Amino acid sequence: DARVTQTPRHKVTEMGQEVTMRCQPILGHNTVFWYRQTMMQGLELLAYFRNRAPLDDSGMPKDRFSAEMPDATLATLKIQPSEPRDSAVYFCASGLRQAYAETQYFGPGTRLLVL
Amino acid sequence: GNSVTQMEGPVTLSEEAFLTINCTYTATGYPSLFWYVQYPGEGLQLLLKATKADDKGSNKGFEATYRKETTSFHLEKGSVQVSDSAVYFCALSDRDGGSQGNLIFGKGTKLSVKP
């Protein structure tokens, strides 16, 4: 049963610290998405990659967030420096681009708390 | 632009009650439509989907029919169980409408089922 994995599952850090979240997409999927979920804003798309190339990161605060995909099995989302308003659940999802619909498969999320 | 509107929750039902969660959409192309479910502490999971008008998606007793004339994709279940308690998200993927096939999510509807 192929799944998207994310590490860490939980992270508590202090304001100003760097946070790195990792995602392993499902093998064979060519698209990776990063989302952020909060009570106030709901589910927000931060960035996504296709065939490891960044296609859109307009949802990310550029000054502190960065997303990379160093190889097909790893995607990373970094926050430096972190701020309390970054506290949220961050989801990675992967998908396979097909003709009519792209079903996305979500990981369990990284629950981030910035103090 | 593309958008999804779903009924606000929370929705509270007794076990074995009939469930309807309304979802309407706006899209410039010909979207595919999805329902995702998020159980407490987990990521989103695909519940069902429909890729063209009049298609019916179904899974685990849930159904939704793609209605192009009313731009709707309402989720229904004839008899809910306590284990159906979760947040339900309606989403669309519109390859031809400018969203590049990415998912546009509604805000989610929380369902609580009481024994």
Interface residues (C-beta under 8 A of the other chain):
Chain A: V4 F33 G42 L43 L45 Y48 L55 D56 F91 A93 R97 Y100 A101 E102 T103 Q104 Y105 F106 G107 P108 G109
Chain B: S32 F34 Y36 G41 E42 G43 L44 Q45 L46 K49 T51 K52 F89 S93 R95 Q100 G101 N102 L103 F105 K107 G108
